[in-house]
Amino acid sequence: MTARIYLGTSSWADEGLVKSGFYPSELRDTAERLAFFAKHFDLAEIDSTYYALPSRKNFERWAAAVPDGFRFAVKAMALFTQHPTRMSAIPASFRERLPAEIAKRARVYYKDVPQEVRAELWAIFLRAVDLLREAGKLAAVLMDFPPWFVPSTANRALLAETREFLAGYPVIVEFRNRLWLEDDASAKATFDCLREFGYGFCAVDEPPGLASSMPPIAKATAAIGSVRFRGRNAANWERKGASMEERLDWTYSREELEEWLPRIERLAAATEQLFLVFNTKAGGQSVSNARLMQELLGVSVRAER
């Protein structure tokens, strides 16, 4: 393997993980827990940025809490990835600049936001991300698109627009609609598009064979790559009313993770940095699953202290 492999979880602050006993009971502060987390793993996703624009103060504290060699993957704000976004997540000064019929809605979509407002919101987001980049602790910006984001001329244009805002930043793209990889021709078009923009492709492990789950295709499209392990809970994956925690409730077996070792080896041979993230949610599953993968890969935390 040639890539530096970073391995961690989709969050260090999930309620289930905090209550699981992973953290010593005296650690109450998010930054203190992060420092403890970094003794065991060298990668974490920042998920709070999906729900609201990030706080530079928080990013400063988090960057200071971890050693050199630790990396953060920052999830793009929901607005930027075509998800409906709570209007309250948009600063009031920007809400006042939206069309009147849009501003009174409870949720807003990217298409409803004027271009100049989009640019300013991206700038706020990236000013916080820059703190991690300048500290050498940024893994990538994760663009996690929803199931209704399908292959189309308009959506490829959106990927191009995103590249304009994210020029110079490492980017990982995760698709949630299998049409992007439906057949060999679709997959080639998708991977060619990602290569054109310099985006890394995010492979995923999800319940196999379901209409709403992605196939376990691993492909290197940039110098960085990623695999997100979301569990195989087929019983809850498409169940109406299931919570995110119920859908992502899964403890991986050794055999299930061993299936990924050849794929990981191929990705590592074709990239410079490879990010492996466990997105399972119940209790301390993310940590126990990540530890098993560490064992299988024979890797340990290599963050400099």
N, C-alpha and C positions, 0 to 999 in steps of 0.2 A: 504494500500500500504506500502511496506517495502523499496523499492528502493528510493534513493535520485534522484529526477527528475530534470534534467537540460533542459532548454528550450531556444532556440534562433534561429538564422538564418544561412544560408550557407555562408554569408559574411556580414561584416559591412561596406564594402567599394564599393559595386556595384554602378555603375554610376546612375542607376535608383533610388536607395535609397538615394544617396547623393542629387539628384535633387528633391526629393519628398518633401523636407521641414522638414524631420524628425530631421535633425541636425540644431542647431542654425547656422545662416549664418557666424558668426565670427569664427567657427571651421573649419580650413582649413587643419590641419595636420591629418594624418591617426591615429596617436596615440591619439590625442585629441578627435577625433570622437569615437574612441574605448572606451575611458574613459566615454564618454557620453552614448554610447550604453550599457555599463555595469551597468548603473543606472536603466536600464529597463529589461535587460536579463542577464542570467548567463552562456550563452554558445554561442560560435561562431565557425564556421568552417574557417580554413585558406585555401583558394582555390589557392592562388598564388603558392603554393608548387607543384601543379599539372603541372604547366608550366615550372618551373625551380627549381633548387636546392635552398633551403632556405638560407636567410642571417641571420647569428647569431645576427648581430647588430639589425635587425628588430625584431627578436624574443625577444631580451632583452628589447627593447623599449615597445613591446606589453605586455610582462609579467609585466612590471613595471606600465603599464597604468591601469591595472585592479586590483580589490581587491582580497583578499583571498576568495576562494569559487567560483571564476569564472573559467571556463574550456574552453580549445581550442581543437577542433578536427582538426587534421592536415591531409590534403588530400595527399596521397602518390603521388610521381612524376609519370607522365603519363608512363614513361619508365617502372616502376616497376609493372604496372598493364596492360601490354600488349597493350597499346595504341601506335600508331605511334608518335614519339617524334621528335620535330625539332632538327636537328643536332646542331644548334646554342645554344640549351639549355644545351648541353654537354660541359664542360670546354675544352678549346683547348688542354690542356695537355693530356686529355683522348682521344680526337678525334684522336690524333696522334698514339694512341695505338690500334686503331681499324683496322681490315683488310682493305687493300687499297680500295677494291671494295665497301666496306661499307662506309668508311669515306667520299667518294665523293658524297654520296646521301644527299638529302635534309632532309630526315627523317630516323630514325633508330628504330628498334624494339629490345626488350629485348633479343630475341633469337640470335641476331646478335652481342651481346656484350660479349666479353670473360669473364669467370667467375671471374677472378681476378679484372677486371675493374668493374664488377657488385658490388663486395664486397666493393670496395673503394668508389663508388658512394653512396651506402647505408650508408657507414660510414659518409660521408659528410652530408647526409640528417639527420642522427640520431644525429650528434653532435649539430645541431640546436634544434632538438626535445628534446634533453636532458635538454636544458635550461628550457623548460616548465615543464618537468618531475621533475626536481630538485626543481623547485619553487612550486610544487604541483598543477600545473595548466593545466596538460595534461589530456584531456578526453580520447582520443584514436588516433591511426593512422587509417585513413579511407582508406581501399583498395577498390577502386571503379572500378570494372572490366567491360570491354566493352561487347556489345552484342555478339561478336564472341567468347567470352570466355565461352565455353560450357562444360558440364560434360565430362571428359575424363581422362584416366590414366595420360596423360602428364600434364594436368592442375591441377590435384590433387597433382602431384609431385611438380608443381610450388608452390602450397599453402604450401607444406612441406618445400620447400626451403625458402620461405618467412618467415616461422616460425623461421628458423635458424637465419636469420638476425634480426628478431624482438623479439627474446627471451627476456622476461622480460618487454616487452611493451604491453599495452592494445591495442587490434586490433579489428576493426569492419570491416566486409566484406559485400560489396553490390554487388549483381549480377544483370546483365541487360538482362539475357536470361532466359526465363521462363522454359526451359528444366531442370533447377536445381530444379524446384518445380512442374514439369509437372503432377505428380500423387503422390499417397501416398508413393510408393516405392522410387521414385526419391527424394522426400522431406526428407524421413527418411535417405537416403544415404547422402544427402547434410548436414543435421543437425548433423548426426553422425561424418562426416568429420570435421565440424567446432568444435564440442566438442573435438575431438581428438587433435586438435591443439590449443584449448583454445581461439578460435575466437568468438567474438560476431556476431550475425546475424543482418543485417540491413533490417528491414521491410520497405516497401515503399507504399505510396499512389500515384497512377498514374491513368490515364484514364482507366476505367474498360473495359474489353472485347476485347482490341486490341491485335493483334498478337505480337506487340513490347513492350507491357507494362507488368509489373510484377503483379501477383495477390497479394491482400492485406493480406498476411499470416504473422502473428506475432509469433515468436518463440524465447524463451530464450535458448541460447546455451553456455553462459558463464556468468560470474558475471556482465558483462556489456551488455547492449542492446541498440538498436537505432531504431528510426523511422524517415524517411525522407519524408516530404510531398512535392511532386513535382507538385501538381495540377492535374486537370482533363480536360485539354484542348484537348479534342478528335479531334476537328477540325484541330488543328495545329500539333498534336503529330507526325503524320506520313506524314505530308505535305512536299513534296519535296521543298527544298529551304527555309523552315522555319528556322528562327534564333533560338538560344537557348532561347532568351528572349521571342519570340513568342510562343515557345512550352511550356514554363514554366509560361505563363501569366494566372494567376488564382487567383481569390478571393474566398476563401472558405466560404460556408454558415455555419451557426451554425449546421444545420442538418448533413452536410457532416462530420464535425469534431466530432459530437456526436457519429457517427458510430464507431469511434476509441476508445471511452472511455472504453468499456469493454476489448478491446485488450490491451490497455495501462495498465489497472488494472491488467490483467493477467501477463503482462511482468514485471510490478513493483513488483508483488508478488514473481517473480522467479529470480530477479536480485538484485544487490546492487546499481548500478548506471544505470539510463536510460536517454538517450539523445534524445530529440525531436527537430528536425531541419526542418525549413521551407525553401525550395529551390525554392519558387516562385520568379519571377524576375522583373515583371513590376512595375516600380515606387516604392512605399512603401509597396507593397503587403506582402512581407515577414514579415515586422514588424506588419502590421495590422492582418495578419493571426495568427502570434505568440501570439499577445495580446488576440485574441479571445480564443485561446487554454488555455492561462493562466486563463482566466475567467472561462472557462468550468471546468478546473481542480481545480480551487480554489487555485492556487499557485501564488506566487510572487517572486521577486528576493530575494534570501537569502544570497547573497554574503556578506562576512564580510567586514566591512569598517573601 
